[in-house]
C-alpha cells in the first residue's frame, strides 16, 4: 500500500486567520497520524507557474488515510478558517514505490 500525500498551495490573505486555522487543524492531523513534510513560504519555482506564497506537504500512511483526514469531522471544523484566510489549491497524491532491483 503506497503512502498518501496532500499538497496545499496557499495564497494567504490573512496571516492571523491562517494561524488560527493551523491551531484548529493540528489535532485532526495528529489524530490521522499525518506527518508535515514541508511548509515553505518561498518555494523556488523551477519551471512553469506556481500558485500561492505558501506550500504545505502532508504525508499519510495511505491515500485512504489522507482522504479520511480531509473528509473528517475534525478537519471540517478547521477548513472554513483556511478558506476564509487564503485561496488554496489542494491535491491528493499516491506515493510511488520503486520496484526492487533485479538480483
N, C-alpha and C positions, 0 to 999 in steps of 0.2 A: 504494500500500500504506500503510495507516494504522499509526501507532505503536501499541505495546502498553504498557499501564501496569499495574503491580502495586501495589495499595494494601493495606497491612497495618495493622490496628488491634490494639494490644497492651496487655493488662493485665499489667504487669510485676510479677512476684512476687520476682524475684531479679536485682538490678542487676548484680552481678558475673557472673552467668550470661549476662545479655544482652550484657555487654561481651565475654565470650568468644565468644558467637555472632557478634557484629559482626566481630571479628577473623577468625573462621573463614569467614564468608560473603563478606568483601570480595574475596578472589581470584576467586571464582566470578562476582561482579558485574563485575569488571574484564574477565575473560575473555569475558563475554557482551556487553560493550560497553554496559552499563547506565549510566544517569545517576541519581543520587539527587537528586530534585527537591525533596523536603521531608522533614524529620524534626522533628516538633513534639510536645513533651511537654505542651503546654497548648492543644490545639485548641479554638477557640471555636465552640461549637455554636450554629448559627443557628436550627435547627428540629429537633424530634424528639430522639431519644436517640442517643448515640454510645458505642461500645464502647471501653473501654480508656483508658489515660492516655498513650499514645504512638501517633502515626500516622506511617507512612513511605510515601512515594510514589516509586516507581521507574519510569523510562522506558526503553523498549527500542525498537529500530528497527522492530519489528513484533510483532504478537500471537504469531506463531510463535516469534520470538526470546525473548519473555518466557516462554512455555510451556517452551521448550527449557531456559532457565536454571532454572526451577522444578523441572524433572524431571532436571537434570544430576547427574552423579556428584559434582561439586564441591559443589553445594548440598546434596545428600543427606547429606554428611558434617557440614554445619553445622546443618541443620534440627533434629535432635534436641536440640541445645543450646538453641535458641529454644523448642521445645516443652516443655522441662523448666523454663524460666525465665519463661515468660509464657503466658497464654491469648490466642490470636491468632485473628483473623478475617483472611482473605486473599482478595482478589478480583483477577481479571484482566479488564481493560477494553480495548476497542478505541478508539483515538483517533478523533476526529471532524475531518474536513476541511471547511471551509466551501466551498460551491460558488462558483465565480467570479461576480463581479458582472456583470450584463449591460452591454455597452458602450453 
